[in-house]
Amino acid sequence: MKLYIKTTLFALFMVLNINIFAQSDSIASFEIAGNCGMCKQRIEKASKISGVLASTWVLQTHDITVRYDSKKVKLLQIQQAIANVGHDTPLVRADDDVYKNLHECCLYERIGSSDTTQKHKNDDHDSKHAEHSKENNEDHHDHEHIITGVVVNEDNKADLTPISNVNVKWLEGPAARTTTNENGVFKLKHEKGNKNLIFSFAGMQADTIEIKNLHEVLVVHAQNNVLSEVVVSRSRKSSYINALSANRVEILTAKELFKAACCDLSESFETTVSVDVVSNDAVTGSKQIQLLGLSGIYTQLTVENLPGPRGFATPLGLNSIAGTWIESINISKGIGSVVNGYENMAGQINVELKKPHNSEKLYFNAYANNMGRTDVNLNVAQKINEKWSVGLLLHDNFMYNKNMNFSHNGFRDIPVGNLFSGINRWHYENGKGTIAQFGIKYLNDNRTGGQIEFDKSKDKGKTDIYGLGFDNERIEGFAKIGYVFPQNRLRSIGLQLSASNYTQDSYFGIRNYNSEQTNGYANLIFQDVIGTVEHKYKVGGSVTYDKYNESIESNDFAHTETVSGLFAEYTYSPSEKFDVVLGLRQDYNSLYGWFTTPRLVARYNPFTGNTIRFSTGRGQRTANIFAENMSILASSRAIDYSLLKNQGNAYGLNPEVSWNTGITIDQNFLLFERESGVSVELFHNNFQNQVILDWENPRNVSIYNLDGKSYSNSVQAEFRFMPAPHFEARMAYRYLDVQTDYKEGRLQKPLTAKHRGFINLAYNLHSGWSFDYTFNTVGSKRLPSTATNPPQYQLNNYSDAYITMNAQVSKSFGKDKNFTIYLGGENLSNKFQKDPILAFDQPFGEHFDTNLLWGPLTGRMFYSGIRYHIK
């Protein structure tokens, strides 16, 4: 705990130093209106008056960050210099005559001007439609509009010059066409059904560009005599922090996921330090998420804010969601919204899948590695008419290398077999406020592992050769129905529904485990404002139904749990600098009775570039001790069933309850005259009750309620910068202090590293080349005690520290860059655990254990793949 306090103080000291530096150099950031790269050059050039050390204006956010010497120049003088060239600033409005003389493309909408006011009056419906589209990341091409854009040429010095007489026409539909004027600007009427523009110009390669949003100014860049790059406002990096969210939400886009092979959700976090994904054991291939040093069961995993794999489906659930299905992943540490339920204890990970109305018509991915794994993915989407769209997402995974065994212990490192999953989903929108999504998901996972010689047809149930296997099936139906009131678009009502059935037939040597879970979920949400947008609220109710049946070693366990409750959430936003969210749930659990879930989240921007967030609240969940810790069965450890109940509440154990409190600080600044930032996170999770799995006796595993204290402290610092154009670098360090009172006394959580270091480097070129490199260093981990074992089956008290390195290079081809080849390697340092299975030579003996896995199970791996899409 002392080290934790010291680390916390050091982290805060570093942030204060940065703030002092910022104040000494007077870093300021404010919004400047502009439309294109020419605006960027003009604004940055004008701002660099005497005393200004660096200046960067970001087209995507319209924010300029200026570092200047406050003894030589004042902020008002800088803003006056920018206004002098025609761009309004928060403190100074540009002269009307100067504004009117700007390049035609650069004539932005001025707040308060009569032209702008009249435009909004005449086009009120269209502007609301655009706002709704931006908020929902939707692509609307079902109404008429005037497309506005500019075509410019970018030379080797990054100077931009307009290109006149460029031909612009629609790919389909009417033969409407136009050309750019002397300023490179074009205006073209849009009609229903059109979404692809063709740009052509003598001496340059033509290109077809999809229009994502009808309400943005398009900036078409010509480079190397190719018309290809489109820049629109509000574009994002591959990963970023949602600046306006009260919770600190890290968003990983599909572009970020492309930095690694990302075959399924369990492999989607390789380029972020926020989430750890670790193998549960050395034989089953199951993985779990770890957030804030806590097991994945304490992180709420949702798919489009509907329940993700949970309960019995938790251990193998990460493998069921294909990486190519994912549109983005939202990672929120600490406590979350009461609207999403009460189970969030360490954080929430929400996965957004590709939608049929705004994704590629066809997307194909094929992957193979030198360990015998092959993945094939196919996404298909079709817009049926103006209201209906349908999509199909398919994923097939094959693992056929029966002899893969890095440690040479005679056991397959990964089970062989096949996993197939698919989603059929529909989208409906009538243009009058009603939006609906519904579909069905299916999973079939059949795998066999154990000793290399194991043959299921001959050896299952015998003690000659050790084997294990799974036969899992999950089917789910889901629906989301929403209505936005036409007269008040800030008022809406939504209903979320899902129902699923999961079955698992599995065996571990001579141990059998069979389970079935039936789940139903409904969540009704109403949201509105009180007077103005300063006061927002959400109210609603939810019900969750789970019926569990499981059989383990001739012991039958069954319970049915229904949780129903009401919630209310109020958001106070007096300004863009401050938000506070107060949430409260009151639920009734059919097993444990009434319980209350209070939560609070706040965001504050004390000065430009700095954001402080605070969160605190309560979480509660019911443990499914066998399904969530299935790896127990892959050992000879005895389980004392006499302490557990077969019927009634969940195994006779109390629900798990914890309080989580966290503070995060983000500071943005300029480094090398480019946007950079540093973040510090501090989280404390304190359990009031926890279901303890005690591994400290190597002969058995004990399961009991917490008697004493259990807590986790997490400190993380991250530094982001761009050492060169197109080159992004992220560095991070994390410290964990996770301790629990066991029967033997207070101990550090086993198999959890206190220290982790992380570096990610990404370099992308306009030519289609991308290079990515990730470095991880993981500190030593405490191992459960094996002191009472014979000497040959005893392990050290702590594991080794180790380093892993991953790298990938990819190249996109074609005028649409729609065909990509990628090559990569994982664990390039070839560091893997030499002894992952204890007593592997006696798999049916009393010391056999596959659960003491502290490092990588497999060594150096290489892979290759292709991606192809049709927009």
VEXSEZA-881323 format. One record per residue (C-alpha): x, y, z. Coordinates in steps of 0.2 Angstrom, whole numbers, padded with zeros to 4 digits, always signed. Example, Ala and Ser with C-alpha at 12.3 -4.5 7.8 and 13.67 -1.06 7.14 Angstrom:
% residues 2
+0062-0022+0039/+0068-0005+0036/
This chain:
% residues 871
+0000+0000+0000/+0015+0012+0004/+0021+0009-0014/+0004+0013-0021/+0003+0029-0011/+0021+0034-0017/+0017+0029-0035/+0001+0039-0034/+0010+0055-0027/+0023+0053-0040/+0010+0052-0054/+0001+0067-0048/+0018+0076-0046/+0022+0073-0064/+0005+0080-0070/+0007+0095-0059/+0024+0098-0067/+0016+0097-0084/+0003+0109-0079/+0017+0121-0072/+0026+0119-0088/+0010+0123-0097/+0007+0138-0087/+0025+0144-0089/+0024+0142-0108/+0006+0147-0107/-0002+0133-0118/-0019+0138-0124/-0032+0129-0134/-0048+0136-0142/-0059+0133-0157/-0057+0141-0174/-0069+0139-0188/-0063+0132-0204/-0066+0120-0218/-0051+0113-0226/-0032+0112-0227/-0030+0129-0234/-0039+0136-0219/-0026+0126-0208/-0011+0134-0217/-0019+0151-0216/-0023+0150-0197/-0007+0142-0192/+0003+0155-0202/-0007+0169-0194/-0005+0163-0177/+0014+0162-0177/+0017+0180-0172/+0032+0185-0161/+0032+0176-0145/+0022+0161-0151/+0033+0145-0150/+0021+0133-0158/+0004+0132-0166/-0007+0117-0172/-0024+0118-0179/-0034+0102-0181/-0046+0101-0195/-0055+0086-0188/-0060+0095-0171/-0057+0114-0177/-0047+0116-0161/-0030+0126-0161/-0017+0123-0148/-0004+0137-0146/+0011+0137-0135/+0018+0155-0132/+0028+0165-0120/+0016+0175-0110/+0029+0188-0106/+0031+0193-0124/+0013+0191-0131/-0005+0190-0125/-0018+0177-0130/-0029+0192-0136/-0015+0197-0148/-0014+0179-0155/-0033+0178-0158/-0033+0196-0166/-0019+0190-0178/-0030+0175-0183/-0046+0186-0185/-0036+0198-0196/-0035+0184-0209/-0053+0181-0209/-0056+0167-0195/-0067+0171-0180/-0060+0167-0163/-0069+0166-0146/-0062+0183-0142/-0061+0192-0158/-0073+0192-0173/-0065+0194-0191/-0069+0209-0201/-0084+0206-0213/-0074+0212-0228/-0059+0201-0224/-0071+0186-0222/-0079+0188-0238/-0062+0188-0247/-0058+0171-0241/-0056+0157-0253/-0074+0151-0258/-0071+0134-0249/-0066+0143-0233/-0082+0152-0231/-0087+0144-0215/-0104+0147-0206/-0102+0162-0195/-0112+0162-0179/-0124+0176-0177/-0124+0182-0196/-0140+0186-0204/-0136+0174-0219/-0133+0159-0207/-0148+0163-0197/-0159+0163-0212/-0151+0147-0219/-0155+0138-0203/-0173+0145-0204/-0175+0139-0221/-0166+0122-0218/-0171+0118-0200/-0176+0100-0204/-0160+0097-0214/-0149+0103-0200/-0158+0093-0187/-0156+0078-0198/-0138+0081-0200/-0135+0082-0181/-0145+0066-0178/-0134+0058-0192/-0118+0063-0183/-0123+0058-0166/-0128+0041-0173/-0113+0039-0185/-0126+0036-0199/-0125+0037-0217/-0141+0045-0225/-0144+0046-0244/-0163+0047-0244/-0166+0065-0246/-0160+0079-0258/-0146+0091-0253/-0132+0101-0261/-0115+0093-0260/-0101+0106-0257/-0083+0102-0259/-0066+0108-0265/-0052+0099-0274/-0034+0104-0270/-0017+0098-0275/-0004+0094-0261/+0014+0095-0266/+0029+0088-0258/+0030+0103-0246/+0012+0100-0241/+0007+0116-0249/-0011+0116-0256/-0017+0124-0272/-0035+0123-0279/-0038+0113-0295/-0051+0121-0307/-0061+0111-0321/-0061+0095-0311/-0076+0084-0318/-0088+0079-0304/-0102+0067-0307/-0113+0054-0299/-0109+0036-0302/-0127+0030-0303/-0144+0038-0306/-0146+0054-0316/-0132+0061-0327/-0130+0077-0316/-0112+0083-0316/-0102+0099-0313/-0084+0105-0313/-0074+0114-0300/-0072+0133-0302/-0057+0144-0302/-0056+0141-0283/-0057+0122-0284/-0075+0122-0277/-0090+0112-0284/-0108+0111-0279/-0118+0097-0285/-0137+0092-0281/-0139+0076-0273/-0154+0065-0277/-0161+0050-0268/-0150+0034-0270/-0134+0042-0274/-0119+0040-0263/-0103+0039-0275/-0095+0053-0284/-0083+0051-0298/-0069+0064-0299/-0058+0065-0315/-0046+0078-0322/-0034+0077-0337/-0017+0070-0332/-0023+0063-0315/-0030+0046-0311/-0049+0047-0308/-0057+0040-0292/-0074+0035-0285/-0077+0042-0268/-0091+0037-0256/-0100+0051-0248/-0102+0046-0229/-0111+0062-0224/-0121+0074-0235/-0119+0088-0223/-0100+0089-0222/-0088+0099-0234/-0078+0087-0244/-0059+0091-0246/-0052+0080-0260/-0033+0079-0260/-0023+0076-0276/-0006+0068-0272/+0006+0061-0285/-0007+0064-0299/-0020+0053-0290/-0037+0060-0285/-0040+0049-0270/-0039+0056-0252/-0055+0064-0244/-0054+0074-0228/-0071+0078-0219/-0073+0086-0203/-0074+0077-0187/-0064+0062-0192/-0055+0053-0178/-0039+0044-0174/-0039+0025-0173/-0041+0026-0154/-0046+0041-0144/-0054+0047-0128/-0072+0053-0130/-0069+0071-0124/-0087+0075-0120/-0091+0060-0110/-0092+0061-0092/-0085+0044-0090/-0068+0042-0097/-0072+0031-0112/-0057+0025-0123/-0064+0020-0141/-0055+0008-0152/-0060+0010-0170/-0059-0004-0183/-0043+0005-0189/-0035+0002-0172/-0040-0017-0173/-0032-0018-0190/-0015-0015-0182/-0015-0034-0176/-0023-0050-0183/-0038-0047-0172/-0047-0064-0177/-0059-0063-0162/-0063-0052-0147/-0050-0060-0136/-0036-0053-0148/-0043-0036-0150/-0034-0028-0136/-0016-0031-0141/-0012-0013-0145/-0020-0005-0129/-0013-0005-0111/-0030-0003-0104/-0035-0021-0105/-0026-0037-0101/-0032-0054-0110/-0024-0069-0102/-0026-0088-0104/-0035-0096-0090/-0025-0112-0091/-0013-0122-0101/-0025-0134-0110/-0043-0127-0113/-0038-0112-0124/-0050-0101-0114/-0046-0083-0111/-0052-0069-0099/-0052-0050-0099/-0043-0042-0084/-0047-0024-0080/-0039-0015-0065/-0031-0031-0060/-0048-0040-0057/-0054-0055-0066/-0065-0053-0082/-0081-0058-0072/-0080-0041-0064/-0080-0031-0080/-0097-0029-0088/-0096-0035-0106/-0110-0029-0118/-0113-0030-0136/-0122-0014-0142/-0127-0011-0124/-0136-0028-0123/-0129-0042-0112/-0113-0050-0120/-0107-0068-0116/-0111-0070-0097/-0114-0083-0084/-0110-0100-0091/-0104-0093-0108/-0091-0082-0100/-0075-0093-0101/-0076-0096-0120/-0086-0081-0124/-0072-0070-0130/-0069-0082-0144/-0087-0081-0151/-0086-0063-0157/-0076-0061-0173/-0064-0046-0175/-0070-0042-0193/-0088-0040-0186/-0082-0026-0174/-0085-0007-0179/-0078-0001-0162/-0074-0005-0144/-0078+0007-0130/-0068+0004-0114/-0074+0012-0098/-0064+0009-0082/-0072+0011-0065/-0091+0013-0062/-0103+0015-0076/-0121+0021-0080/-0135+0013-0070/-0145+0013-0086/-0134-0002-0091/-0137-0012-0075/-0129-0015-0058/-0116-0028-0063/-0102-0016-0068/-0089-0017-0054/-0072-0014-0062/-0078-0006-0079/-0088-0009-0095/-0082-0015-0112/-0095-0012-0125/-0093-0019-0142/-0102-0010-0157/-0104-0022-0172/-0105-0017-0190/-0123-0011-0195/-0131-0016-0211/-0136+0001-0216/-0119+0009-0216/-0106-0005-0218/-0098-0012-0233/-0108-0022-0246/-0095-0036-0244/-0081-0039-0233/-0070-0054-0234/-0055-0059-0223/-0044-0074-0223/-0031-0078-0210/-0018-0092-0207/-0004-0094-0195/+0011-0106-0194/+0002-0115-0179/-0011-0123-0189/-0025-0110-0187/-0036-0103-0201/-0050-0090-0200/-0062-0086-0213/-0074-0071-0211/-0087-0064-0223/-0099-0049-0220/-0113-0045-0232/-0124-0030-0231/-0138-0025-0243/-0150-0010-0242/-0167-0017-0248/-0175+0000-0249/-0176+0017-0241/-0181+0010-0225/-0174-0008-0223/-0157-0015-0223/-0151-0032-0220/-0134-0039-0215/-0125-0056-0213/-0109-0058-0202/-0100-0075-0203/-0085-0082-0194/-0077-0099-0196/-0062-0104-0186/-0052-0120-0189/-0038-0127-0178/-0030-0143-0185/-0012-0144-0179/-0014-0158-0166/+0005-0158-0163/+0008-0140-0157/+0017-0142-0141/+0030-0129-0137/+0035-0135-0120/+0037-0153-0126/+0026-0160-0112/+0015-0171-0123/+0000-0159-0122/-0008-0149-0136/-0006-0131-0132/-0022-0126-0140/-0037-0138-0143/-0041-0143-0161/-0058-0142-0169/-0070-0129-0177/-0079-0114-0171/-0093-0107-0182/-0103-0091-0177/-0115-0080-0187/-0126-0065-0185/-0141-0061-0196/-0147-0043-0192/-0160-0031-0199/-0161-0012-0198/-0177-0002-0201/-0179+0017-0201/-0194+0026-0207/-0188+0044-0207/-0201+0049-0195/-0192+0045-0179/-0194+0026-0178/-0178+0016-0178/-0177-0003-0176/-0164-0016-0176/-0166-0035-0173/-0158-0051-0177/-0152-0068-0172/-0135-0075-0167/-0128-0093-0167/-0113-0101-0161/-0106-0119-0162/-0089-0123-0154/-0083-0141-0155/-0065-0143-0149/-0054-0157-0142/-0038-0155-0132/-0027-0164-0120/-0012-0176-0124/-0007-0177-0142/-0011-0195-0143/-0029-0193-0137/-0042-0199-0148/-0060-0195-0142/-0068-0210-0151/-0057-0222-0141/-0050-0214-0126/-0064-0203-0119/-0068-0208-0101/-0052-0219-0099/-0037-0216-0088/-0024-0222-0101/-0023-0205-0111/-0029-0188-0104/-0041-0179-0115/-0053-0164-0114/-0067-0158-0125/-0081-0145-0128/-0097-0146-0137/-0105-0128-0135/-0120-0121-0143/-0127-0104-0141/-0142-0096-0150/-0148-0078-0146/-0162-0067-0153/-0161-0048-0150/-0170-0032-0154/-0168-0013-0151/-0183-0002-0154/-0182+0017-0153/-0193+0032-0156/-0187+0050-0157/-0201+0063-0155/-0202+0073-0171/-0207+0089-0161/-0193+0087-0149/-0178+0077-0155/-0170+0078-0137/-0184+0067-0131/-0184+0048-0135/-0189+0031-0129/-0181+0015-0132/-0183-0004-0128/-0169-0016-0128/-0173-0035-0129/-0163-0051-0129/-0166-0069-0126/-0153-0083-0127/-0150-0102-0123/-0132-0109-0120/-0128-0127-0118/-0111-0135-0115/-0106-0153-0114/-0088-0155-0109/-0076-0167-0101/-0059-0165-0092/-0050-0182-0091/-0063-0192-0081/-0072-0177-0075/-0088-0172-0084/-0096-0155-0084/-0113-0151-0092/-0122-0135-0091/-0137-0125-0098/-0142-0107-0096/-0158-0099-0102/-0157-0080-0102/-0170-0066-0105/-0167-0047-0104/-0178-0032-0106/-0173-0013-0103/-0185+0002-0106/-0176+0019-0107/-0185+0036-0108/-0174+0052-0109/-0178+0070-0110/-0172+0087-0104/-0179+0098-0091/-0180+0115-0098/-0164+0116-0107/-0150+0104-0111/-0141+0109-0095/-0153+0097-0086/-0155+0080-0094/-0162+0064-0087/-0165+0046-0091/-0178+0035-0082/-0183+0017-0085/-0184-0001-0079/-0176-0018-0083/-0178-0036-0079/-0165-0050-0081/-0170-0068-0080/-0158-0083-0079/-0161-0101-0077/-0146-0111-0073/-0143-0130-0073/-0127-0139-0072/-0120-0156-0068/-0102-0158-0062/-0094-0175-0057/-0112-0182-0053/-0117-0167-0043/-0132-0157-0049/-0134-0138-0046/-0149-0128-0051/-0155-0111-0048/-0166-0098-0056/-0163-0079-0053/-0174-0065-0058/-0169-0047-0055/-0181-0033-0059/-0178-0014-0055/-0181+0004-0059/-0167+0017-0062/-0165+0036-0064/-0150+0046-0070/-0148+0065-0070/-0135+0074-0079/-0131+0092-0075/-0121+0101-0088/-0120+0120-0085/-0106+0122-0097/-0094+0113-0109/-0082+0112-0095/-0092+0103-0082/-0103+0088-0081/-0110+0078-0067/-0120+0062-0068/-0130+0055-0053/-0138+0038-0055/-0148+0027-0044/-0155+0010-0046/-0167+0000-0035/-0168-0019-0039/-0176-0034-0032/-0166-0051-0034/-0177-0066-0032/-0162-0075-0022/-0156-0061-0012/-0170-0048-0010/-0169-0029-0012/-0153-0019-0016/-0148-0001-0020/-0135+0004-0033/-0130+0023-0032/-0117+0030-0044/-0109+0047-0047/-0098+0052-0062/-0091+0070-0065/-0080+0078-0078/-0071+0095-0076/-0060+0105-0088/-0051+0117-0076/-0041+0125-0091/-0038+0122-0109/-0031+0105-0113/-0034+0097-0096/-0049+0086-0091/-0051+0078-0074/-0064+0065-0071/-0070+0057-0055/-0082+0042-0053/-0088+0032-0038/-0102+0019-0035/-0108+0002-0031/-0109-0014-0041/-0116-0031-0037/-0116-0048-0046/-0120-0067-0043/-0105-0079-0045/-0107-0094-0056/-0092-0103-0048/-0090-0118-0059/-0093-0110-0076/-0082-0095-0072/-0068-0106-0065/-0070-0120-0077/-0051-0123-0077/-0052-0130-0059/-0058-0146-0068/-0042-0147-0078/-0033-0153-0063/-0033-0166-0049/-0038-0153-0036/-0052-0159-0025/-0068-0148-0024/-0077-0149-0007/-0096-0150-0013/-0102-0152+0005/-0101-0134+0008/-0112-0129-0007/-0130-0130-0009/-0138-0139-0024/-0154-0129-0024/-0161-0112-0019/-0149-0097-0019/-0132-0098-0029/-0123-0112-0021/-0127-0105-0004/-0115-0091-0007/-0118-0072-0004/-0119-0060-0019/-0102-0051-0023/-0103-0033-0019/-0090-0019-0021/-0087+0000-0022/-0076+0007-0035/-0069+0025-0035/-0057+0032-0048/-0050+0048-0054/-0042+0051-0071/-0032+0066-0077/-0029+0070-0096/-0017+0084-0101/-0015+0088-0120/+0000+0099-0126/+0011+0102-0141/+0027+0092-0143/+0037+0094-0159/+0023+0106-0164/+0011+0091-0165/-0003+0086-0153/+0003+0076-0138/-0004+0071-0122/-0002+0062-0105/-0015+0053-0094/-0014+0047-0077/-0027+0035-0069/-0030+0030-0051/-0043+0017-0046/-0048+0009-0030/-0060-0006-0029/-0065-0012-0012/-0076-0028-0009/-0089-0029+0004/-0091-0047-0001/-0082-0058-0013/-0083-0076-0018/-0065-0082-0014/-0057-0096-0024/-0042-0101-0013/-0028-0110-0023/-0016-0110-0008/-0017-0129-0005/-0011-0138-0020/-0021-0153-0016/-0038-0144-0017/-0047-0128-0021/-0058-0120-0007/-0073-0109-0012/-0080-0097+0002/-0087-0080+0006/-0074-0066+0010/-0070-0064+0028/-0060-0049+0030/-0054-0037+0016/-0051-0038-0003/-0046-0023-0013/-0037-0018-0029/-0027-0002-0032/-0023+0003-0050/-0011+0017-0056/-0008+0019-0074/+0001+0033-0084/+0001+0035-0103/+0011+0046-0114/+0005+0050-0132/+0015+0059-0145/+0019+0060-0164/+0038+0061-0166/+0036+0063-0185/+0021+0066-0197/+0010+0050-0199/+0020+0042-0185/+0011+0039-0168/+0019+0033-0152/+0011+0028-0136/+0020+0023-0120/+0012+0017-0104/+0016+0010-0087/+0004+0002-0075/+0005-0003-0057/-0007-0015-0048/-0009-0019-0030/-0022-0033-0028/-0024-0041-0011/-0036-0053-0002/-0039-0060+0015/-0038-0079+0013/-0039-0092+0027/-0020-0092+0027/-0020-0073+0029/-0018-0058+0017/-0010-0062+0001/-0007-0054-0016/-0018-0060-0029/-0010-0075-0038/-0005-0074-0056/-0007-0055-0057/+0008-0045-0062/+0011-0029-0051/+0021-0020-0065/+0017-0019-0084/+0026-0008-0097/+0019-0004-0115/+0025+0004-0131/+0015+0005-0147/+0022+0013-0163/+0012+0015-0179/+0017+0023-0195/+0005+0025-0210/+0008+0031-0227/-0004+0038-0240/+0003+0024-0252/-0006+0011-0242/+0008+0005-0232/+0006+0003-0213/+0018-0003-0200/+0014-0007-0182/+0025-0013-0167/+0019-0017-0149/+0031-0020-0135/+0025-0027-0118/+0035-0030-0102/+0027-0040-0088/+0033-0041-0071/+0034-0056-0060/+0018-0064-0053/+0015-0073-0036/+0012-0091-0038/+0000-0101-0027/+0009-0111-0014/+0015-0129-0019/+0026-0131-0003/+0017-0147+0002/+0020-0155-0015/+0035-0167-0017/+0051-0158-0022/+0049-0162-0040/+0032-0154-0041/+0036-0138-0031/+0037-0121-0040/+0046-0105-0035/+0035-0092-0025/+0036-0080-0040/+0037-0082-0059/+0049-0074-0071/+0046-0057-0078/+0045-0057-0097/+0044-0047-0113/+0033-0049-0128/+0034-0041-0145/+0021-0040-0159/+0023-0032-0176/+0013-0031-0192/+0015-0024-0209/+0001-0021-0222/-0001-0015-0239/-0017-0009-0247/-0020-0010-0266/-0032-0003-0279/-0039+0014-0282/-0051+0012-0268/-0038+0004-0257/-0050-0011-0255/-0038-0025-0256/-0025-0027-0242/-0012-0040-0238/-0005-0041-0221/+0010-0050-0213/+0014-0051-0194/+0022-0060-0180/+0017-0062-0161/+0028-0065-0146/+0044-0061-0157/+0054-0063-0142/+0050-0081-0141/+0047-0081-0122/+0035-0094-0116/+0033-0104-0100/+0043-0120-0101/+0033-0129-0087/+0015-0124-0090/+0008-0140-0083/+0012-0147-0066/+0015-0166-0065/+0011-0167-0084/+0019-0185-0083/+0005-0191-0072/-0011-0183-0078/-0022-0194-0068/-0011-0192-0052/-0014-0182-0037/-0002-0167-0042/-0008-0164-0060/-0012-0145-0062/-0014-0134-0078/-0019-0119-0069/-0002-0112-0064/+0000-0103-0080/+0009-0086-0078/+0017-0082-0095/+0014-0085-0114/+0009-0103-0118/+0016-0103-0135/+0032-0096-0143/+0035-0086-0159/+0021-0086-0171/+0019-0079-0189/+0003-0076-0198/-0003-0069-0215/-0020-0064-0222/-0030-0054-0234/-0044-0042-0233/-0056-0037-0247/-0071-0026-0247/-0084-0018-0258/-0091-0002-0252/
